[in-house]
Amino acid sequence: MSISEADQPDRVTIRAYPNGPLLVRGPVELRDEHGEPIDSARATIALCRCGRSSIKPLCDGTHAINRKRKQ
Ligand code: FES
């Protein structure tokens, strides 16, 4: 029996979204390259892994646009 992410709110989980961002759930503090906190009031943070987001390190959905163009 597996334990769902919702059953463990204090645990951090990182899940790779197919052809998209890394979804981070749980109590994390995100910091920029200078160590400054990045404000994110969301319960789930999407980290860009395609390198095309205009709001790095967060995903802005650009990965989906590029995927549609290739189809
Ligand atoms: S993964 Fe979404 S913009 Fe890069």
Backbone and ligand atoms as CSV (ligand in chain L), in Angstrom:
chain,resi,resn,atom,element,x,y,z
A,1,MET,N,N,0.849,-1.177,0.000
A,1,MET,CA,C,0.000,0.000,0.000
A,1,MET,C,C,0.890,1.233,0.000
A,2,SER,N,N,0.654,2.142,-0.938
A,2,SER,CA,C,1.461,3.347,-0.991
A,2,SER,C,C,0.801,4.471,-0.207
A,3,ILE,N,N,1.638,5.371,0.260
A,3,ILE,CA,C,1.159,6.520,1.009
A,3,ILE,C,C,1.086,7.690,0.042
A,4,SER,N,N,-0.063,8.335,-0.031
A,4,SER,CA,C,-0.201,9.445,-0.972
A,4,SER,C,C,0.511,10.683,-0.444
A,5,GLU,N,N,0.834,11.613,-1.375
A,5,GLU,CA,C,1.511,12.852,-0.996
A,5,GLU,C,C,0.619,13.678,-0.078
A,6,ALA,N,N,-0.692,13.616,-0.267
A,6,ALA,CA,C,-1.620,14.404,0.541
A,6,ALA,C,C,-1.671,13.915,1.990
A,7,ASP,N,N,-1.328,12.644,2.201
A,7,ASP,CA,C,-1.346,12.093,3.558
A,7,ASP,C,C,-0.143,12.516,4.384
A,8,GLN,N,N,0.877,13.113,3.746
A,8,GLN,CA,C,2.097,13.500,4.444
A,8,GLN,C,C,2.441,14.957,4.128
A,9,PRO,N,N,1.673,15.907,4.689
A,9,PRO,CA,C,1.879,17.323,4.339
A,9,PRO,C,C,3.239,17.882,4.760
A,10,ASP,N,N,3.923,17.264,5.716
A,10,ASP,CA,C,5.231,17.755,6.161
A,10,ASP,C,C,6.377,17.196,5.332
A,11,ARG,N,N,6.078,16.302,4.439
A,11,ARG,CA,C,7.114,15.666,3.634
A,11,ARG,C,C,7.213,16.347,2.273
A,12,VAL,N,N,8.426,16.562,1.820
A,12,VAL,CA,C,8.635,17.169,0.505
A,12,VAL,C,C,8.724,16.068,-0.540
A,13,THR,N,N,7.973,16.242,-1.605
A,13,THR,CA,C,8.067,15.308,-2.725
A,13,THR,C,C,8.355,16.105,-3.992
A,14,ILE,N,N,9.147,15.535,-4.865
A,14,ILE,CA,C,9.461,16.146,-6.157
A,14,ILE,C,C,9.093,15.141,-7.227
A,15,ARG,N,N,8.233,15.575,-8.116
A,15,ARG,CA,C,7.751,14.664,-9.153
A,15,ARG,C,C,8.002,15.278,-10.522
A,16,ALA,N,N,8.570,14.514,-11.400
A,16,ALA,CA,C,8.831,14.985,-12.765
A,16,ALA,C,C,7.551,14.875,-13.578
A,17,TYR,N,N,7.114,16.021,-14.117
A,17,TYR,CA,C,5.943,16.042,-14.972
A,17,TYR,C,C,6.418,15.729,-16.387
A,18,PRO,N,N,5.794,14.776,-17.060
A,18,PRO,CA,C,6.268,14.387,-18.389
A,18,PRO,C,C,6.402,15.579,-19.345
A,19,ASN,N,N,7.579,15.767,-19.892
A,19,ASN,CA,C,7.871,16.868,-20.822
A,19,ASN,C,C,7.544,18.241,-20.231
A,20,GLY,N,N,7.642,18.352,-18.923
A,20,GLY,CA,C,7.325,19.610,-18.262
A,20,GLY,C,C,8.189,19.826,-17.037
A,21,PRO,N,N,7.651,20.552,-16.059
A,21,PRO,CA,C,8.440,20.938,-14.890
A,21,PRO,C,C,8.592,19.826,-13.851
A,22,LEU,N,N,9.381,20.156,-12.842
A,22,LEU,CA,C,9.442,19.334,-11.636
A,22,LEU,C,C,8.441,19.933,-10.660
A,23,LEU,N,N,7.500,19.146,-10.214
A,23,LEU,CA,C,6.500,19.631,-9.265
A,23,LEU,C,C,6.970,19.326,-7.852
A,24,VAL,N,N,7.136,20.387,-7.064
A,24,VAL,CA,C,7.621,20.259,-5.689
A,24,VAL,C,C,6.458,20.518,-4.747
A,25,ARG,N,N,6.160,19.530,-3.937
A,25,ARG,CA,C,5.073,19.660,-2.961
A,25,ARG,C,C,5.645,19.486,-1.566
A,26,GLY,N,N,5.172,20.339,-0.665
A,26,GLY,CA,C,5.609,20.234,0.720
A,26,GLY,C,C,6.282,21.500,1.188
A,27,PRO,N,N,6.714,21.512,2.434
A,27,PRO,CA,C,7.282,22.719,3.038
A,27,PRO,C,C,8.723,22.969,2.607
A,28,VAL,N,N,8.897,23.708,1.529
A,28,VAL,CA,C,10.240,24.040,1.047
A,28,VAL,C,C,10.402,25.552,0.995
A,29,GLU,N,N,11.645,25.994,1.065
A,29,GLU,CA,C,11.961,27.411,0.883
A,29,GLU,C,C,12.816,27.491,-0.364
A,30,LEU,N,N,12.317,28.203,-1.361
A,30,LEU,CA,C,13.014,28.338,-2.635
A,30,LEU,C,C,13.862,29.602,-2.603
A,31,ARG,N,N,15.131,29.492,-3.022
A,31,ARG,CA,C,16.039,30.645,-3.027
A,31,ARG,C,C,16.670,30.809,-4.401
A,32,ASP,N,N,16.995,32.074,-4.736
A,32,ASP,CA,C,17.633,32.343,-6.022
A,32,ASP,C,C,19.142,32.100,-5.934
A,33,GLU,N,N,19.859,32.430,-7.017
A,33,GLU,CA,C,21.287,32.158,-7.074
A,33,GLU,C,C,22.100,32.975,-6.070
A,34,HIS,N,N,21.477,34.033,-5.488
A,34,HIS,CA,C,22.142,34.856,-4.485
A,34,HIS,C,C,21.741,34.467,-3.067
A,35,GLY,N,N,20.902,33.458,-2.970
A,35,GLY,CA,C,20.454,33.006,-1.657
A,35,GLY,C,C,19.240,33.746,-1.142
A,36,GLU,N,N,18.691,34.616,-1.982
A,36,GLU,CA,C,17.507,35.371,-1.570
A,36,GLU,C,C,16.255,34.524,-1.769
A,37,PRO,N,N,15.339,34.590,-0.808
A,37,PRO,CA,C,14.110,33.794,-0.935
A,37,PRO,C,C,13.282,34.225,-2.142
A,38,ILE,N,N,12.715,33.275,-2.796
A,38,ILE,CA,C,11.783,33.519,-3.894
A,38,ILE,C,C,10.391,33.289,-3.334
A,39,ASP,N,N,9.588,34.344,-3.374
A,39,ASP,CA,C,8.255,34.268,-2.790
A,39,ASP,C,C,7.366,33.353,-3.618
A,40,SER,N,N,6.848,32.362,-2.986
A,40,SER,CA,C,5.896,31.488,-3.637
A,40,SER,C,C,4.920,31.010,-2.583
A,41,ALA,N,N,3.721,31.516,-2.645
A,41,ALA,CA,C,2.708,31.171,-1.655
A,41,ALA,C,C,1.925,29.921,-2.058
A,42,ARG,N,N,2.397,29.273,-3.108
A,42,ARG,CA,C,1.668,28.109,-3.605
A,42,ARG,C,C,2.025,26.843,-2.827
A,43,ALA,N,N,1.065,25.930,-2.754
A,43,ALA,CA,C,1.305,24.652,-2.095
A,43,ALA,C,C,2.173,23.753,-2.971
A,44,THR,N,N,2.116,23.973,-4.276
A,44,THR,CA,C,2.922,23.220,-5.222
A,44,THR,C,C,3.733,24.206,-6.054
A,45,ILE,N,N,5.023,23.947,-6.154
A,45,ILE,CA,C,5.910,24.793,-6.956
A,45,ILE,C,C,6.334,24.004,-8.185
A,46,ALA,N,N,6.267,24.649,-9.341
A,46,ALA,CA,C,6.696,24.005,-10.580
A,46,ALA,C,C,8.037,24.603,-10.997
A,47,LEU,N,N,9.075,23.793,-10.984
A,47,LEU,CA,C,10.412,24.238,-11.374
A,47,LEU,C,C,10.673,23.885,-12.834
A,48,CYS,N,N,11.086,24.887,-13.598
A,48,CYS,CA,C,11.356,24.684,-15.019
A,48,CYS,C,C,12.536,23.744,-15.212
A,49,ARG,N,N,12.381,22.827,-16.109
A,49,ARG,CA,C,13.518,21.969,-16.475
A,49,ARG,C,C,13.746,21.945,-17.980
A,50,CYS,N,N,12.985,22.799,-18.716
A,50,CYS,CA,C,13.214,22.882,-20.155
A,50,CYS,C,C,14.172,24.021,-20.493
A,51,GLY,N,N,14.341,24.963,-19.554
A,51,GLY,CA,C,15.252,26.089,-19.750
A,51,GLY,C,C,14.657,27.251,-20.513
A,52,ARG,N,N,13.385,27.221,-20.838
A,52,ARG,CA,C,12.780,28.270,-21.660
A,52,ARG,C,C,11.868,29.218,-20.899
A,53,SER,N,N,11.656,28.983,-19.626
A,53,SER,CA,C,10.768,29.836,-18.844
A,53,SER,C,C,11.335,31.249,-18.712
A,54,SER,N,N,10.449,32.242,-18.704
A,54,SER,CA,C,10.875,33.632,-18.509
A,54,SER,C,C,10.878,34.006,-17.033
A,55,ILE,N,N,10.458,33.078,-16.174
A,55,ILE,CA,C,10.441,33.349,-14.738
A,55,ILE,C,C,11.227,32.279,-13.976
A,56,LYS,N,N,12.347,31.848,-14.553
A,56,LYS,CA,C,13.170,30.823,-13.914
A,56,LYS,C,C,13.500,31.218,-12.478
A,57,PRO,N,N,13.548,30.305,-11.588
A,57,PRO,CA,C,13.507,28.858,-11.794
A,57,PRO,C,C,12.101,28.273,-11.899
A,58,LEU,N,N,11.089,29.141,-11.881
A,58,LEU,CA,C,9.726,28.629,-11.945
A,58,LEU,C,C,9.305,28.383,-13.394
A,59,CYS,N,N,8.430,27.462,-13.563
A,59,CYS,CA,C,7.860,27.152,-14.881
A,59,CYS,C,C,6.780,28.181,-15.207
A,60,ASP,N,N,6.774,28.683,-16.439
A,60,ASP,CA,C,5.718,29.604,-16.866
A,60,ASP,C,C,4.823,28.987,-17.936
A,61,GLY,N,N,4.979,27.728,-18.210
A,61,GLY,CA,C,4.135,27.034,-19.181
A,61,GLY,C,C,4.690,27.015,-20.593
A,62,THR,N,N,5.828,27.669,-20.820
A,62,THR,CA,C,6.403,27.730,-22.165
A,62,THR,C,C,6.707,26.345,-22.717
A,63,HIS,N,N,7.016,25.412,-21.866
A,63,HIS,CA,C,7.328,24.049,-22.335
A,63,HIS,C,C,6.163,23.477,-23.152
A,64,ALA,N,N,4.929,23.810,-22.768
A,64,ALA,CA,C,3.754,23.284,-23.475
A,64,ALA,C,C,3.608,23.928,-24.845
A,65,ILE,N,N,3.931,25.210,-24.948
A,65,ILE,CA,C,3.849,25.899,-26.236
A,65,ILE,C,C,4.836,25.291,-27.218
A,66,ASN,N,N,6.047,25.070,-26.770
A,66,ASN,CA,C,7.067,24.488,-27.633
A,66,ASN,C,C,6.698,23.078,-28.058
A,67,ARG,N,N,6.044,22.342,-27.160
A,67,ARG,CA,C,5.645,20.976,-27.490
A,67,ARG,C,C,4.588,20.994,-28.591
A,68,LYS,N,N,3.643,21.954,-28.528
A,68,LYS,CA,C,2.591,22.030,-29.545
A,68,LYS,C,C,3.160,22.374,-30.910
A,69,ARG,N,N,4.198,23.235,-30.935
A,69,ARG,CA,C,4.800,23.615,-32.216
A,69,ARG,C,C,5.460,22.434,-32.905
A,70,LYS,N,N,5.981,21.478,-32.128
A,70,LYS,CA,C,6.680,20.330,-32.705
A,70,LYS,C,C,5.711,19.315,-33.286
A,71,GLN,N,N,4.429,19.397,-32.864
A,71,GLN,CA,C,3.464,18.400,-33.334
A,71,GLN,C,C,2.978,18.712,-34.729
L,1,FES,S1,S,9.345,23.304,-17.819
L,1,FES,FE1,FE,7.717,24.695,-18.051
L,1,FES,S2,S,8.614,26.401,-18.961
L,1,FES,FE2,FE,10.248,25.042,-18.667
